Amino acid sequence: MFGKISRGVLAVSLVAALASCNSSSTAEGLSPTAQAASSQQPVTPVVQAYCPQVVMLEQTAVHRAYARGGQDNPEKLLYQASFGDVTRQCTANETTLTINVVAQGRVVQGPAGQPGQVTLPVLVEVVDGDNVIYSQKVAFPVDMPAGGTQFIFNKPDVQIPNAQGGASRFTRVRLGFDTGPAKKPARRG
């Protein structure tokens, strides 16, 4: 019984000792000159703009390539590619919001496939509500060893017009695969 009480007192003493080491004063421990300088420096407010989220549509998150004449035949599958995790980072100036889109993906060799380089038709779009304000198809090469591999897709130069406070809350970056004809970057202001 005495052992349980002494362990409890020891634990409370340790917490109290650690709490006394903390201080809410940011200038404590600084020299008097450094304390005066830290209290006189103005605090610059940081304005953060909205950075649009990256979303993937279910119908474009997976890309399958088949041997000629084998569309939708599992035995004629050359490879299958898919995206997993995605993220983004935004930088802004007065007129332009630049979005760096990064996604982790995977390519798996199919029964009719062979190791080698495959070119994935990646489509990056920025939509504001129903309006497409940026669209670009990227021919993204991936070296696929036997069996398959993972890859990192990066598109650091997605640029859209910047509004005060960043993009609209309805703006989204859509990432997926596209099998249509190649598109040139389109920007509408």
Stockholm file with secondary structure:
# STOCKHOLM 1.0

chainA/1-189         MFGKISRGVLAVSLVAALASCNSSSTAEGLSPTAQAASSQQPVTPVVQAYCPQVVMLEQTAVHRAYARGGQDNPEKLLYQASFGDVTRQCTANETTLTINVVAQGRVVQGPAGQPGQVTLPVLVEVVDGDNVIYSQKVAFPVDMPAGGTQFIFNKPDVQIPNAQGGASRFTRVRLGFDTGPAKKPARRG
#=GR chainA/1-189 SS CHHHHHHHHHHHHHHHHHHHHCCSCTTTTSCHHHHHHHHHSCCCCCCCCBCCEEECCGGGSEEEEECTTCTTCGGGEEEEEEEEEEEEEEEECSSEEEEEEEEEEEEEECTTCCSEEEEEEEEEEEEETTEEEEEEEEEEEEEECTTEEEEEEEEEEEEEECCTTBSCTTEEEEEEECCSCCCCCEECC
#=GC SS_cons         CHHHHHHHHHHHHHHHHHHHHCCSCTTTTSCHHHHHHHHHSCCCCCCCCBCCEEECCGGGSEEEEECTTCTTCGGGEEEEEEEEEEEEEEEECSSEEEEEEEEEEEEEECTTCCSEEEEEEEEEEEEETTEEEEEEEEEEEEEECTTEEEEEEEEEEEEEECCTTBSCTTEEEEEEECCSCCCCCEECC
//
